[in-house]
Each structure stands twice: as structure tokens, then as C-alpha cells.
Amino acid sequence: MMKNAILTSLAAAGLLAAGAVSAEISGNVGLTSDYVFRGISQTDEKPAIQGGFDYSHDSGVYAGVWASNVDFEDGDEAEIEIDLYGGLTGEVGDLGWQFGAIYYNYPGVADSANLKYDYWEVGPTLSYPLGPVSASLMVLWSPNFFGETGKGLYTEVGLSAPVGQFEIGGTFGHQDIERNAKWGTPDYNNWSLYVATSLAGVDLKLAYTDTELSNNECFGGSEWCEGRAVFSIGKSL
């Protein structure tokens, strides 16, 4: 799969040099009241500063890097998360598709004998219009999930729709983890509802996220899995 991705990127680079297609590089920066990932706080319920850069090509090839501060109460072993990703996008009629890979990196932790947080996920995302509503399906598989907890599979469905100057939507996801005891929770469901808009070029989003996990099921008594409102502000560069 990686070899095919490399070959695709090389072919796209050749087309770009020939002037047959074009590419675009963009950036983004944002601030959020809590970095919540699949219903679980990644910053010990504290704010996060986030940002990244994206490369997109007319051939459908894309790549990017994104970073955020994190806090797992692990003795300051992990203070930042850096995501590297890439893949290919396209359309078949009204069906939009994307197939990509994401590498989650936690500098300063990768060589730790006990923590080893870094991991890969790979899989497709599909989107389809249902009248004014856009529906999506994402499936991501990891050969060895966060903290070397074995195979992981995340599936998420989403719906969104424009309402005046706003976008409203929601998601419902399910996370499977092979080694639940090492990870710290059972397999679980999570969901979110959100409203988003743009004002003077600034993106604003208010979301409510939650999981089905009790505090006792959440990493031995943590509040990271509880429902919460999250406010985010961002700017594309």
C-alpha cells in the first residue's frame, strides 16, 4: 500500500512539473477549550493550541501535518502530538471517497520502554449527499493502537446540513481495541452534536461530545470520558 502511495506521488509530481495540473498548500491555526478525540479529552480537560499545513494536488493526492499540545498525566512524558497524513481522494458520481493513512507521533515518548504511544491508522472515508444533508462514513484500522494495545478499529458515521449561515451536524462512532485492559477502557461508543459558522474569516464551532463510559470504566476513574461542551476558534491561512 505504501509503495503504491509513493508511486502515485511521484507520478503526480511529474504531471506538476509538466504544467498539466496544479497544487495548493494551505495552513490552519486554532484554539480549543479542550482537545477531545473520539469522546475522550487529550489535554486533561484543558485548552489546546493546534495548527498544521496541508498539500493538495489536482490528481487527488493530499498530505499534511498537524500538531496539538496534549496532557495524559504521565509525568510530562507526552506534551505534544504531531500527526502526519496522506492519501488519495476522488469522486464517483455523487459519491466522494478518500483513502489515507495517519501516523500519530508523540515526541519524547517513542523510545520509552513503558509508554510507546506512536501508532498508525489507515482506511477509507466516504461521503454522499442526501438532499441538503451530507452523510459520511469513516473506517480506520490500526495494526497496533495507542500504547501498543493491539489491533484497533474505529467506525464513525456523520450527518451535516447548512442552516442559514450555520452548519449543524453530528457524529456517532465506535472504537474497538484488542487489549482493553492495557488501553484502560472497554470498547465504547461516542457521539457529538455541533454547530459551526464563519465570521469575518474566522471559523467558530461549538460542540457537545460524550461517551457511554462511566468514570470507573474510563482509565480507572478518570473524568476524561464524560460529556462536555467544547468551543473552538480557527483560522485558515
C-alpha positions in Angstrom: 0.0 0.0 0.0 2.8 2.4 0.9 4.7 1.5 -2.2 1.6 2.4 -4.3 1.2 5.7 -2.5 4.8 6.6 -3.2 4.4 5.8 -6.9 1.3 7.8 -7.1 3.0 10.8 -5.5 5.9 10.5 -7.9 3.6 10.4 -10.9 1.7 13.4 -9.6 5.0 15.3 -9.2 5.8 14.6 -12.8 2.5 16.0 -14.0 3.0 19.1 -11.9 6.4 19.7 -13.4 4.9 19.3 -16.9 2.3 22.0 -16.0 -0.6 19.6 -16.6 -2.1 20.0 -13.1 -1.8 22.4 -10.1 -1.2 22.0 -6.4 -2.1 24.1 -3.3 -0.5 24.5 0.1 -2.6 25.9 2.9 -2.3 26.3 6.7 -4.5 26.5 9.7 -4.3 27.5 13.3 -6.8 27.2 16.1 -7.6 27.3 19.8 -10.0 24.9 21.5 -11.3 24.8 25.1 -10.5 21.0 25.2 -8.8 18.7 22.7 -11.4 15.8 22.6 -10.6 12.8 20.4 -13.3 10.2 19.9 -15.1 11.5 23.0 -12.1 11.5 25.3 -10.1 14.5 26.5 -6.5 14.5 25.3 -5.5 17.6 27.4 -6.7 16.6 30.9 -9.8 18.8 30.2 -7.6 21.9 29.5 -7.4 24.2 26.4 -5.2 23.3 23.4 -3.4 25.3 20.7 -3.5 23.5 17.3 -2.4 24.0 13.8 -1.0 22.5 10.6 -0.3 22.6 6.9 -2.0 20.8 4.0 -0.9 20.0 0.5 -3.5 19.1 -2.1 -3.0 18.2 -5.8 -5.4 18.1 -8.7 -4.6 14.4 -9.1 -6.3 13.8 -5.8 -3.1 13.3 -3.8 -3.0 15.0 -0.5 -0.6 15.2 2.5 -0.3 17.2 5.7 1.0 17.7 9.2 -1.0 18.8 12.2 0.0 19.3 15.9 -1.6 19.9 19.3 -0.5 20.1 22.9 -1.6 17.1 25.0 -1.6 16.1 28.6 -2.1 12.4 29.7 -1.0 12.9 33.3 2.0 10.6 32.5 4.7 12.6 34.3 5.0 15.1 31.3 6.3 12.3 29.0 3.8 13.5 26.3 3.4 17.2 25.8 2.7 17.4 22.1 1.0 15.2 19.4 2.2 15.5 15.8 0.1 13.8 13.1 1.5 13.1 9.6 -1.0 12.0 7.0 -1.5 11.5 3.3 -3.6 9.7 0.8 -5.8 10.0 -2.3 -9.3 11.5 -2.9 -11.7 11.3 -5.7 -15.4 11.1 -6.8 -17.6 8.5 -8.5 -20.7 10.4 -9.4 -22.1 12.0 -6.3 -20.0 9.7 -4.1 -16.9 11.3 -2.6 -14.2 8.9 -1.5 -10.8 9.2 0.3 -8.3 6.6 1.3 -5.5 7.6 3.6 -3.1 6.9 6.4 -2.3 8.8 9.6 0.7 8.5 11.8 0.3 9.8 15.3 3.6 10.8 16.9 4.3 11.8 20.5 7.9 13.2 20.6 9.9 12.3 23.6 7.7 9.2 24.3 8.6 6.9 21.3 11.7 5.5 22.9 10.2 4.9 26.3 10.2 1.2 27.3 6.8 1.5 29.0 4.8 4.1 27.0 5.3 3.7 23.2 2.4 5.9 22.2 3.1 6.2 18.5 0.7 4.3 16.1 -0.7 4.2 12.6 -4.3 4.2 11.2 -5.4 3.6 7.7 -8.7 3.4 5.9 -11.4 4.9 3.7 -13.9 7.8 4.2 -17.0 8.1 2.0 -19.4 11.0 1.7 -22.7 11.2 -0.1 -25.4 14.0 -0.4 -28.9 13.2 0.7 -30.7 16.3 -0.5 -29.5 19.2 1.7 -27.8 16.7 4.1 -24.4 15.3 3.7 -23.7 11.8 5.0 -20.3 10.3 5.8 -18.8 7.0 6.8 -15.2 6.7 8.1 -13.4 3.4 8.9 -9.9 3.5 10.3 -7.8 0.4 11.2 -4.7 0.2 13.3 -2.3 -2.7 13.4 -1.2 -1.7 16.9 -3.2 1.0 18.6 -2.1 3.7 21.0 0.3 2.4 23.8 0.8 -1.0 21.9 -2.8 -2.1 22.8 -3.2 -4.4 19.8 -5.4 -4.1 16.8 -7.8 -1.2 16.8 -10.8 -0.4 14.6 -12.7 2.9 14.6 -16.0 3.3 12.7 -17.9 6.6 12.5 -21.0 7.9 10.7 -21.8 11.6 10.4 -24.5 13.9 9.1 -24.3 17.6 8.5 -26.5 20.3 6.8 -26.4 24.0 6.2 -29.0 26.1 8.1 -28.7 29.8 7.1 -25.2 30.9 7.9 -24.6 27.9 10.1 -23.7 24.2 9.6 -25.2 21.8 12.1 -24.2 18.2 12.4 -23.5 15.2 14.5 -21.4 12.0 14.6 -21.7 8.6 16.1 -18.6 6.4 16.4 -17.5 3.0 17.9 -13.9 2.2 19.0 -12.7 -1.4 19.2 -9.4 -2.2 21.0 -7.8 -5.6 21.2 -6.2 -5.3 24.6 -8.8 -3.4 26.6 -7.1 -3.9 30.0 -3.8 -2.3 28.7 -5.7 0.5 27.0 -7.8 1.4 30.0 -11.4 1.2 28.8 -13.8 -1.4 27.2 -14.8 -1.0 23.6 -17.0 2.0 23.5 -19.4 4.3 21.6 -19.0 8.1 21.4 -21.1 10.8 19.8 -21.1 14.5 19.2 -23.5 17.3 18.1 -22.2 20.6 16.8 -23.0 24.0 15.2 -20.3 25.8 13.2 -20.1 29.1 11.3 -17.6 31.6 9.9 -17.4 35.2 10.9 -15.0 37.7 9.2 -12.9 34.8 8.0 -12.7 33.1 11.4 -14.2 29.7 11.9 -16.3 29.1 15.1 -17.6 25.8 16.4 -19.5 24.7 19.4 -19.8 21.0 20.1 -21.1 18.7 22.7 -19.3 15.3 22.9 -19.9 12.3 25.1 -19.2 8.6 25.5 -21.1 5.7 27.1 -18.2 5.1 29.5 -18.7 5.6 33.2 -15.9 7.1 35.3 -14.9 3.7 36.6 -14.6 2.4 33.0 -12.5 5.5 32.0 -8.9 4.7 32.7 -9.6 3.6 36.3 -11.7 6.6 37.5 -10.9 9.5 35.1 -13.3 12.2 34.1 -11.8 12.4 30.6 -14.7 10.3 29.1 -17.5 12.5 30.4 -19.8 14.6 28.3 -18.7 18.2 27.7 -19.2 21.3 25.6 -16.2 22.3 23.5 -15.7 25.7 21.9 -13.2 26.1 19.1 -11.9 29.0 17.1 -9.8 28.7 14.0 -8.3 30.5 11.0 -7.3 29.2 7.6 -4.0 30.7 6.3 
